[in-house]
């Protein structure tokens, strides 16, 4: 695996890999592992947005909705130009979830020296997502996140994914950047498959 990771690092340079998937598909978990493996930095839209909501005392996502595009641009996109991130490849956790945002995200990333070179989709079924939601209510290992505790809010997040994010993934597919990974495996198996698929993609 080390040889494949090194090949991915060489291909990616200071570029970006954008990871997508349903809520609870493991985007941040796999994003952290991938960033560590390639010596990169993780940018998670969810983490950035929740931090801004707390700091600004705003509740924009508490009902499961995506934040408005103008606020997303204001809060998230400046991270691409941060000097402390300039030397590193970036692993993005769902940066640009709303159809129509992807072109601006890609342009911003490229101008900052972090061209998006692949978009990974962690594929799991909606039933698997709901099963994970039910299990989470027992484990309670995602902190005090209300959007992970209220089933109605969680289902709204799923609907947002269907209506707003699936077209984003179709766009990445059309331009030849989409890499599909089976997310319904152990964390170790998902990571191994992601490395294998990214390695294959990097060799094209």
Secondary structure, DSSP 8 states (H G I E B T S, - for coil): -HHHHHHHHHHHTT-EEEEEESTTSSHHHHHHHHHHHHT-EEEEHHHHHHHHHHHHT--SSTTS----HHHHHHHHGGGGG-GGGTTS-EEEESS--STTSHHHHHHHHHHTT--EEEEEEEE--HHHHHHHHHHHHHH--S-S-GGGT-HHHHHHHHHHIIIIIHHHHHHHHHTT-EEEEE-SS-HHHHHHHHHHHHHHHHT-
